[in-house]
């Protein structure tokens, strides 16, 4: 069995990074990894994923004995291109201004950019992720990138030719890869850099206007100059990554497939202009919504980390990020119950309560469990409460004491004996789900003809009888009449009702949960199958 570290993709990448650094003969006392944070719109699950995966690599490198820092770099010098859905229309007046210079419309932070960055940082902190924050506006203002900017602008013609060769884009053959902020109107992106005097570190520009997001944005026609050391502008994406890597000594950064060409160009700039071997990369694909569209802060189909944590634990969100890196995934808030229950599945493997035949999968599953617990897993299993059971109990609970009712039923069903924080948290998450979504449909249960027949007979039984003991007993007979092993028939019913192979005593649960509702659910599944 050839297993690297804990058997996950995270361990493999961590090993590959060290191998590459040693081949490059670079010092390995400290290894910095980076994640870029967008600051122009509401941070979503995709934005968080970039940072969480970088954190996973940090954990792997720490585990190998190396000091590693995660730098969370906020692009708060980015210009506002479009007002996100649901934001004040007054922000249309701020289009093309750096988000770090726009007043926070919610009046709780120093700027719009700081407000947006804080939302993602809040998500990282709720997941207990260690990071070092770096503001782009501060980096430019403090001159951290000055050396890199000067080199890039001095080789602008060469870079422009390479950009054209890689992407076919000729724009930077005729203009410098730098966006000054207009001294007159305060906008960025609408200014045309005319020339750069490397001896004086002075860039000359004209605020002429530009097409932003397929819409023309007028400039103010101001002609001016700036010293690139004053932090009054920013590099284009085609070169800024390279400058950051060099300035902050970055050895790893992941990227989404949508910016693949930009990364190729930045790799070349880093290697050939800045003489800094570009970081090790992995490419990931985007999270999509259920319609197949990319999750985007501008079109308003955002699933935020804060939204996830209303219904799921931090470990369930880390499972989403660490489970795999390749392939796109459609995602919505209604996938949270699946990840909540999957935590219990892999926990059973970790504590050897479930034995997998495949040894490599066993090691990988245990490794994944350790990563979602920051490589500091609990010493014993938690109480496993099927998420759908919590939802169903919350739905029938009195509104004024839902938590007390659910706790009472869990004791009655012999799921719990003692109450702890983990149990209370899971109950409250299930209550939140019930309050906001009401139902949780099982979509992956397929029925054969024998199962359909058995369920129809169960429906007939429920329509005529409300005695939980009779229901419990009759289910055995129904299974046998349809040549189904009773154990498998009970499992089927539990999967339909609770999304789990096990559950409370069935007859009593059906009466508690309202047999009319259960009949409706069973009929709907039979019709769909």
C-alpha positions as CSV (number, residue, x, y, z in Angstrom):
1,X,0.0,0.0,0.0
2,X,1.6,3.2,-1.2
3,X,0.1,6.0,0.9
4,X,1.5,9.5,1.3
5,X,1.0,11.0,4.8
6,X,-2.6,10.6,5.8
7,X,-3.6,9.5,2.3
8,X,-5.4,12.7,1.2
9,X,-4.8,15.0,-1.8
10,X,-3.6,17.5,0.8
11,X,-0.8,15.3,1.9
12,X,0.3,14.7,-1.7
13,X,0.4,18.4,-2.5
14,X,2.3,19.1,0.8
15,X,5.0,16.5,-0.1
16,X,5.2,17.8,-3.7
17,X,5.8,21.4,-2.5
18,X,8.7,20.3,-0.3
19,X,10.2,18.2,-3.0
20,X,10.0,21.2,-5.4
21,X,11.5,23.6,-2.9
22,X,14.5,21.2,-2.3
23,X,15.0,20.8,-6.1
24,X,15.0,24.6,-6.4
25,X,17.5,24.7,-3.6
26,X,15.5,27.3,-1.7
27,X,15.5,27.5,2.1
28,X,12.6,25.6,3.8
29,X,12.8,27.1,7.3
30,X,9.6,29.0,6.6
31,X,7.1,28.3,3.8
32,X,4.4,30.9,3.0
33,X,1.1,29.9,1.2
34,X,-1.3,32.4,-0.1
35,X,-5.0,32.9,-0.7
36,X,-6.4,35.9,-2.5
37,X,-9.6,37.4,-1.1
38,X,-12.0,39.3,-3.3
39,X,-13.2,42.5,-1.7
40,X,-15.6,43.9,-4.3
41,X,-18.7,41.7,-3.4
42,X,-20.1,39.3,-0.9
43,X,-17.6,36.5,-0.2
44,X,-19.2,33.1,-0.9
45,X,-18.4,29.4,-0.5
46,X,-16.0,29.5,-3.5
47,X,-14.0,32.4,-2.1
48,X,-13.8,30.6,1.2
49,X,-12.7,27.4,-0.5
50,X,-9.6,29.0,-1.8
51,X,-8.5,30.1,1.7
52,X,-9.6,26.8,3.4
53,X,-7.7,24.7,0.9
54,X,-4.6,26.8,1.4
55,X,-5.0,26.3,5.1
56,X,-5.1,22.5,4.5
57,X,-1.8,22.7,2.8
58,X,-0.5,24.8,5.7
59,X,-1.6,22.0,8.1
60,X,0.2,19.4,5.9
61,X,3.4,21.3,5.9
62,X,3.2,21.9,9.6
63,X,2.6,18.2,10.0
64,X,5.8,17.5,8.1
65,X,7.7,19.7,10.5
66,X,7.9,22.9,8.6
67,X,6.9,26.4,9.7
68,X,4.2,27.7,7.4
69,X,2.1,30.8,7.3
70,X,-1.2,31.4,5.4
71,X,-1.3,34.9,4.0
72,X,-4.9,36.0,3.2
73,X,-4.4,38.8,0.7
74,X,-7.4,41.1,0.2
75,X,-7.6,42.7,-3.2
76,X,-9.1,45.9,-1.7
77,X,-7.5,48.1,-4.4
78,X,-9.8,46.5,-6.9
79,X,-12.2,48.8,-8.5
80,X,-15.9,48.3,-8.1
81,X,-17.2,47.1,-11.5
82,X,-20.8,46.2,-10.6
83,X,-23.1,46.8,-7.7
84,X,-23.9,43.3,-6.2
85,X,-27.5,42.2,-6.0
86,X,-29.3,43.7,-3.0
87,X,-26.8,46.5,-2.4
88,X,-27.8,50.2,-2.3
89,X,-28.2,51.7,-5.8
90,X,-26.2,54.7,-4.6
91,X,-23.1,52.6,-5.1
92,X,-23.5,53.1,-8.9
93,X,-21.9,56.5,-8.3
94,X,-18.8,54.6,-7.0
95,X,-18.2,52.4,-10.0
96,X,-14.5,52.1,-10.9
97,X,-13.3,53.5,-7.6
98,X,-11.1,51.3,-5.5
99,X,-13.2,49.5,-2.9
100,X,-10.8,50.6,-0.1
101,X,-11.8,54.2,-0.9
102,X,-15.6,53.7,-1.0
103,X,-17.5,54.5,2.2
104,X,-19.1,51.4,3.8
105,X,-22.8,51.6,2.9
106,X,-23.6,49.7,6.0
107,X,-21.6,52.1,8.2
108,X,-19.9,49.4,10.3
109,X,-16.4,49.4,8.7
110,X,-13.9,52.0,7.4
111,X,-14.6,51.2,3.8
112,X,-16.7,49.0,1.5
113,X,-13.6,46.9,0.8
114,X,-13.0,46.4,4.5
115,X,-16.6,45.4,5.1
116,X,-16.5,42.7,2.3
117,X,-13.1,41.4,3.5
118,X,-14.4,41.1,7.1
119,X,-17.2,38.8,6.0
120,X,-14.7,36.3,4.6
121,X,-12.4,36.7,7.6
122,X,-15.3,36.1,9.9
123,X,-16.0,32.8,8.0
124,X,-12.3,31.8,8.5
125,X,-12.4,32.6,12.2
126,X,-15.7,30.7,12.7
127,X,-13.8,27.7,11.2
128,X,-10.8,28.3,13.5
129,X,-8.5,28.9,10.6
130,X,-5.2,30.6,11.4
131,X,-4.1,33.2,8.9
132,X,-2.1,36.5,8.5
133,X,-4.2,39.2,6.9
134,X,-2.7,41.5,4.2
135,X,-4.6,44.4,2.7
136,X,-3.6,45.3,-0.9
137,X,-4.2,49.0,-0.2
138,X,-1.8,48.8,2.7
139,X,0.8,46.8,0.7
140,X,0.8,49.5,-2.0
141,X,0.8,52.4,0.4
142,X,3.7,51.0,2.4
143,X,5.7,50.3,-0.7
144,X,5.9,46.5,-0.2
145,X,5.5,45.9,-3.9
146,X,7.6,48.9,-5.1
147,X,10.6,46.9,-6.3
148,X,8.4,44.5,-8.3
149,X,6.3,47.3,-9.8
150,X,9.4,49.1,-11.1
151,X,10.8,45.9,-12.7
152,X,7.4,45.0,-14.3
153,X,6.9,48.5,-15.8
154,X,10.5,48.6,-17.0
155,X,9.8,45.4,-18.9
156,X,6.3,46.2,-20.0
157,X,6.9,45.8,-23.7
158,X,8.3,42.3,-23.2
159,X,5.4,41.4,-20.9
160,X,2.9,42.7,-23.3
161,X,4.2,40.5,-26.1
162,X,4.1,37.5,-23.8
163,X,0.5,38.2,-22.8
164,X,-0.4,38.4,-26.5
165,X,1.4,35.1,-27.2
166,X,-0.4,33.3,-24.3
167,X,-3.9,34.8,-24.5
168,X,-4.1,36.6,-27.9
169,X,-5.0,39.8,-25.9
170,X,-3.1,42.7,-27.5
171,X,-4.2,45.4,-25.0
172,X,-0.9,45.3,-23.1
173,X,1.2,45.6,-26.2
174,X,0.0,49.2,-26.3
175,X,-0.5,50.0,-22.7
176,X,1.3,49.5,-19.4
177,X,0.1,46.7,-17.0
178,X,-0.7,49.2,-14.3
179,X,-3.8,51.1,-13.3
180,X,-3.3,54.5,-11.8
181,X,-6.0,56.1,-9.6
182,X,-7.1,59.4,-11.1
183,X,-6.0,62.3,-8.9
184,X,-9.1,64.2,-10.1
185,X,-12.0,61.8,-10.0
186,X,-10.6,59.0,-7.9
187,X,-11.4,56.2,-10.4
188,X,-9.2,53.3,-11.4
189,X,-9.3,51.3,-14.7
190,X,-10.5,54.3,-16.7
191,X,-7.0,55.8,-16.9
192,X,-4.7,55.1,-19.8
193,X,-1.0,54.8,-18.7
194,X,0.9,56.8,-21.3
195,X,4.5,56.2,-20.3
196,X,6.8,55.3,-17.4
197,X,10.0,57.1,-16.5
198,X,12.1,54.5,-14.7
199,X,14.7,57.0,-13.5
200,X,12.0,59.1,-11.8
201,X,9.6,56.2,-10.9
202,X,7.0,58.4,-12.5
203,X,4.0,57.2,-14.5
204,X,2.1,59.5,-16.8
205,X,-1.6,58.9,-17.6
206,X,-4.8,60.3,-19.0
207,X,-8.3,59.6,-17.5
208,X,-9.9,58.7,-20.9
209,X,-12.6,56.1,-19.9
210,X,-12.8,52.4,-20.5
211,X,-15.2,49.5,-21.1
212,X,-16.0,47.8,-17.8
213,X,-18.3,44.8,-17.8
214,X,-19.4,45.5,-21.4
215,X,-20.4,49.0,-20.4
216,X,-18.5,52.2,-21.2
217,X,-17.4,54.2,-18.1
218,X,-16.4,57.8,-18.8
219,X,-13.2,59.3,-17.5
220,X,-12.8,62.9,-16.5
221,X,-10.1,63.6,-19.2
222,X,-7.6,64.6,-16.5
223,X,-4.0,64.3,-17.5
224,X,-1.6,63.7,-14.7
225,X,1.4,61.8,-13.2
226,X,2.1,59.8,-10.1
227,X,5.1,58.3,-8.4
228,X,4.6,54.5,-8.3
229,X,6.0,54.4,-4.8
230,X,3.1,56.4,-3.4
231,X,0.5,53.6,-3.6
232,X,-1.8,55.6,-5.9
233,X,-2.5,52.7,-8.3
234,X,-2.2,49.0,-8.8
235,X,-0.8,46.4,-11.1
236,X,-3.1,44.5,-13.5
237,X,-4.0,41.0,-12.6
238,X,-1.8,39.8,-15.4
239,X,1.2,40.8,-13.3
240,X,0.1,41.5,-9.8
241,X,0.1,37.9,-8.6
242,X,3.7,37.6,-9.6
243,X,4.6,40.8,-7.6
244,X,2.8,39.4,-4.6
245,X,4.5,36.0,-4.8
246,X,7.9,37.7,-5.0
247,X,7.3,40.3,-2.3
248,X,5.7,37.8,0.2
249,X,7.9,34.8,-0.7
250,X,4.9,32.7,-1.6
251,X,5.6,29.0,-2.3
252,X,2.0,27.7,-2.9
253,X,-1.2,29.2,-4.2
254,X,-4.2,27.4,-5.7
255,X,-6.3,29.0,-8.4
256,X,-9.7,28.6,-10.1
257,X,-9.9,27.4,-13.7
258,X,-11.5,30.8,-14.7
259,X,-8.1,32.6,-14.2
260,X,-5.9,29.9,-15.7
261,X,-4.4,32.2,-18.4
262,X,-3.7,34.9,-15.9
263,X,-1.8,32.4,-13.7
264,X,0.3,31.3,-16.7
265,X,1.3,34.9,-17.5
266,X,2.1,35.6,-13.8
267,X,4.2,32.4,-13.6
268,X,6.2,33.6,-16.6
269,X,6.6,37.2,-15.1
270,X,7.6,35.7,-11.8
271,X,10.2,33.4,-13.4
272,X,11.6,35.7,-16.1
273,X,11.1,39.3,-14.9
274,X,11.2,39.1,-11.1
275,X,13.7,36.1,-11.0
276,X,11.4,34.4,-8.4
277,X,10.4,30.8,-9.2
278,X,6.7,30.9,-9.2
279,X,4.8,29.0,-6.5
280,X,3.5,25.4,-6.7
281,X,-0.1,25.5,-7.9
282,X,-3.1,23.3,-8.0
283,X,-6.1,24.2,-10.2
284,X,-9.6,23.7,-8.8
285,X,-13.0,24.1,-10.5
286,X,-15.8,26.3,-9.5
287,X,-18.7,25.6,-7.3
288,X,-21.9,25.9,-9.3
289,X,-25.5,26.5,-8.3
290,X,-28.1,23.9,-9.0
291,X,-28.9,25.4,-12.4
292,X,-25.2,24.9,-13.4
293,X,-24.3,28.6,-13.2
294,X,-21.1,29.7,-11.5
295,X,-21.7,31.0,-7.9
296,X,-21.2,34.7,-8.3
297,X,-21.4,37.7,-6.0
298,X,-22.5,39.9,-8.8
299,X,-25.6,37.9,-9.9
300,X,-26.7,37.2,-6.3
301,X,-26.7,33.4,-6.2
302,X,-24.3,33.4,-3.4
303,X,-24.1,30.8,-0.6
304,X,-22.0,32.4,2.1
305,X,-20.1,30.6,4.8
306,X,-22.3,32.4,7.4
307,X,-25.4,30.9,5.7
308,X,-23.9,27.4,5.8
309,X,-23.1,27.7,9.5
310,X,-26.7,28.5,10.3
311,X,-27.5,24.9,9.4
312,X,-24.3,23.0,9.5
313,X,-21.3,22.6,11.8
314,X,-17.8,24.0,11.0
315,X,-16.6,20.4,10.4
316,X,-19.3,19.8,7.8
317,X,-18.1,22.9,5.9
318,X,-14.5,21.8,6.2
319,X,-15.5,18.4,4.8
320,X,-17.0,20.1,1.7
321,X,-13.6,21.8,1.1
322,X,-11.2,19.0,2.0
323,X,-13.1,16.0,0.5
324,X,-11.7,16.6,-2.9
325,X,-10.1,19.3,-5.0
326,X,-10.8,18.2,-8.6
327,X,-14.0,18.6,-10.6
328,X,-16.8,21.1,-10.4
329,X,-19.7,20.6,-7.9
330,X,-23.2,21.9,-7.9
331,X,-24.1,23.2,-4.5
332,X,-26.9,24.7,-2.6
333,X,-27.8,25.1,1.1
334,X,-30.0,22.0,0.7
335,X,-26.8,19.9,0.4
336,X,-25.9,20.7,4.0
337,X,-27.8,17.7,5.6
338,X,-25.8,15.3,3.4
339,X,-22.5,16.7,4.7
340,X,-23.8,16.7,8.3
341,X,-24.6,13.0,8.1
342,X,-21.4,12.2,6.2
343,X,-19.4,13.5,9.1
344,X,-20.9,10.7,11.2
345,X,-20.1,8.1,8.5
346,X,-16.4,8.9,8.3
347,X,-16.2,9.2,12.1
348,X,-17.3,5.6,12.4
349,X,-14.5,4.7,10.0
350,X,-12.0,6.7,12.1
351,X,-13.0,5.0,15.3
352,X,-13.1,1.5,13.6
353,X,-16.8,1.1,14.1
354,X,-17.1,0.7,10.3
355,X,-14.5,-1.5,8.6
356,X,-13.9,-0.7,4.9
357,X,-12.5,-3.5,2.7
358,X,-10.2,-1.1,0.8
359,X,-7.2,-0.3,3.1
360,X,-6.2,2.8,1.1
361,X,-9.7,4.2,1.4
362,X,-9.6,3.5,5.1
363,X,-6.4,5.5,5.6
364,X,-7.7,8.3,3.3
365,X,-11.0,8.5,5.2
366,X,-9.3,8.6,8.5
367,X,-6.9,11.3,7.2
368,X,-9.8,13.4,6.0
369,X,-11.4,13.1,9.4
370,X,-8.3,14.4,11.0
371,X,-8.0,17.3,8.6
372,X,-11.6,18.5,9.2
373,X,-10.6,18.6,12.9
374,X,-7.4,20.6,12.2
375,X,-5.2,17.4,12.8
376,X,-6.4,17.4,16.4
377,X,-9.3,14.9,16.3
378,X,-11.5,14.2,19.3
379,X,-10.6,11.2,21.5
380,X,-14.0,9.6,21.3
381,X,-17.0,9.5,19.0
382,X,-19.7,12.0,19.4
383,X,-23.4,11.0,19.7
384,X,-24.7,10.5,16.2
385,X,-28.0,12.1,15.6
386,X,-29.4,11.7,12.0
387,X,-29.9,15.3,10.7
388,X,-33.2,14.5,9.1
389,X,-34.5,13.1,12.4
390,X,-33.7,16.4,14.0
391,X,-35.5,18.3,11.2
392,X,-38.6,16.1,11.4
393,X,-38.8,16.4,15.2
394,X,-38.3,20.1,15.0
395,X,-41.2,20.3,12.5
396,X,-43.6,18.7,14.9
397,X,-42.3,20.4,18.0
398,X,-44.2,23.3,19.6
399,X,-42.8,26.6,18.5
400,X,-42.2,27.9,22.0
401,X,-40.1,25.0,23.2
402,X,-38.7,23.2,20.2
403,X,-35.3,22.4,21.7
404,X,-36.9,20.9,24.9
405,X,-39.3,18.8,22.8
406,X,-36.5,17.5,20.5
407,X,-34.3,16.6,23.5
408,X,-37.2,14.8,25.2
409,X,-37.9,12.7,22.1
410,X,-34.2,11.9,21.6
411,X,-34.1,10.6,25.2
412,X,-37.3,8.7,24.6
413,X,-35.9,7.1,21.4
414,X,-32.8,6.2,23.4
415,X,-30.5,8.2,21.2
416,X,-29.0,10.2,24.1
417,X,-28.6,9.7,27.8
418,X,-26.6,12.8,28.7
419,X,-26.7,16.3,27.0
420,X,-23.6,18.0,25.8
421,X,-22.7,21.1,23.7
422,X,-22.4,19.0,20.5
423,X,-25.9,17.6,21.0
424,X,-27.4,21.1,21.6
425,X,-25.6,22.5,18.6
426,X,-26.9,19.8,16.3
427,X,-30.5,20.2,17.6
428,X,-30.4,23.9,17.1
429,X,-29.0,23.5,13.5
430,X,-31.9,21.1,12.8
431,X,-34.4,23.6,14.2
432,X,-32.9,26.4,12.1
433,X,-33.3,24.2,9.0
434,X,-36.9,23.2,9.9
435,X,-37.8,26.9,10.5
436,X,-36.4,28.1,7.1
437,X,-36.9,25.2,4.7
438,X,-39.7,23.1,6.4
439,X,-38.8,19.8,4.6
440,X,-35.9,17.8,3.4
441,X,-36.6,15.5,0.5
442,X,-34.7,12.3,-0.2
443,X,-34.0,12.3,-3.9
444,X,-31.7,9.3,-4.3
445,X,-34.0,6.5,-3.1
446,X,-35.0,4.2,-6.0
447,X,-37.7,1.6,-5.5
448,X,-38.1,-1.8,-7.2
449,X,-41.5,-3.4,-7.7
450,X,-41.4,-5.4,-4.5
451,X,-40.6,-2.3,-2.5
452,X,-43.3,-0.3,-4.1
453,X,-45.8,-3.1,-3.3
454,X,-44.6,-3.3,0.3
455,X,-44.8,0.5,0.8
456,X,-48.4,0.6,-0.7
457,X,-49.4,-2.0,1.9
458,X,-47.7,0.0,4.6
459,X,-49.7,3.1,3.5
460,X,-52.9,1.0,3.7
461,X,-52.0,-0.1,7.2
462,X,-51.3,3.5,8.4
463,X,-54.6,4.7,6.9
464,X,-56.5,2.1,9.0
465,X,-54.4,2.0,12.2
466,X,-52.9,4.3,14.8
467,X,-51.6,1.9,17.3
468,X,-47.7,2.1,17.3
469,X,-47.3,-1.5,18.5
470,X,-49.6,-2.9,15.8
471,X,-47.8,-0.9,13.1
472,X,-44.4,-2.1,14.4
473,X,-45.5,-5.7,14.2
474,X,-47.3,-5.5,10.9
475,X,-44.2,-4.0,9.2
476,X,-42.4,-7.4,9.7
477,X,-45.4,-9.2,8.0
478,X,-45.5,-6.8,5.1
479,X,-41.8,-7.4,4.4
480,X,-42.2,-11.1,4.5
481,X,-45.2,-11.1,2.2
482,X,-43.2,-9.2,-0.4
483,X,-40.1,-11.4,-0.1
484,X,-38.0,-8.6,1.5
485,X,-35.9,-9.3,4.5
486,X,-37.5,-7.3,7.4
487,X,-34.1,-5.7,8.3
488,X,-33.8,-4.4,4.7
489,X,-37.4,-3.1,4.7
490,X,-36.9,-1.2,7.9
491,X,-33.7,0.3,6.5
492,X,-35.6,1.4,3.4
493,X,-38.3,3.1,5.5
494,X,-35.7,4.8,7.6
495,X,-33.8,6.0,4.5
496,X,-37.0,7.4,3.1
497,X,-38.1,9.1,6.3
498,X,-34.8,10.0,8.0
499,X,-32.0,9.7,5.4
500,X,-30.4,7.0,7.6
501,X,-30.3,3.2,7.8
502,X,-31.4,3.3,11.4
503,X,-33.8,5.2,13.5
504,X,-36.1,5.2,16.5
505,X,-38.7,2.4,17.1
506,X,-40.6,2.8,13.9
507,X,-44.2,2.4,15.0
508,X,-43.9,5.0,17.7
509,X,-42.0,7.4,15.5
510,X,-44.6,7.3,12.8
511,X,-47.3,8.2,15.2
512,X,-45.2,11.0,16.8
513,X,-44.3,12.4,13.4
514,X,-47.9,12.4,12.2
515,X,-48.8,9.5,10.1
516,X,-50.7,11.6,7.6
517,X,-47.5,13.5,6.7
518,X,-45.6,10.2,6.4
519,X,-48.3,8.7,4.1
520,X,-48.0,11.8,1.8
521,X,-44.2,11.4,1.6
522,X,-44.5,7.7,0.9
523,X,-47.1,8.2,-1.9
524,X,-44.9,11.0,-3.4
525,X,-41.9,8.7,-3.6
526,X,-43.8,5.8,-5.1
527,X,-45.2,8.1,-7.8
528,X,-41.8,9.5,-8.5
529,X,-40.3,6.0,-8.8
